């Protein structure tokens, strides 16, 4: 299992893929993932639960759910989109996961999704994706994310979500989870592939990208809002993750 980081750093990340006979090993990422089968069947595993989805059926994977895809004779459309694109929906279900990730896509919505591309307007993207969330949410049952040791990884992600604006250190995490600093450090690195501090930094920069794209606040205020205590460290880390300065990132959205 591995963590996909290519979706970090884009505040309104959206990608669309059309494929056949697709296989992808177990992984997690910060985005929602929508898999729709157009023809044939696909086996999708989400947090250990296996779903067989046929034509016009779909699976909506929530952020940080472990999932894999496997098919032999199948055509599908796959969308990966950041929580910020459906912020009202993602905020409503913070710290919750659905009991069942599978649902049937209405013909009207299926037509809209087939006409949705990466160069579609942001309004068209949000309209279609919110419609997906509305159909999925209807009569859906959710569970609170469990907090026992079997779900330590989810607990760590939740800790970062709650604390990234302030003290989000491994020392504080160790105190809250009653695990040793050394164990948590090795555990996280082995599963996710990078250090805990590197993950926190990428998470904070991802949040900063959203603010810079959607708010005219001063860059210093953006840095403070995302947990940085100095503008210098914010600028350095932002450029390291994104390849440009915060001001350059903001300016590119205005062109």
ABEGO torsion letter per residue (X at the ends): XBBBAAABGBABBBBBBBBBGBBBBBBBBABBBBBBBABEBBBBBBGGBBBBBBBGBBBBBBBGBBBBBBBABBBBBBBBBBAAABAAAAAAABGBBBABABBBBBAAAAAAAAABBAABBAAAAAAAAAAAAAAAABGBBBBBBBABAAAAAAAAAAAAAAAAABBABAAAAAAAAGBBAAAAAAAAAAAAGBBAAAAAAAAAAAAAAAAAAABABBAAAAAAAAGBABAAAAAAAAAAAAGBBAAAAAAAAAX
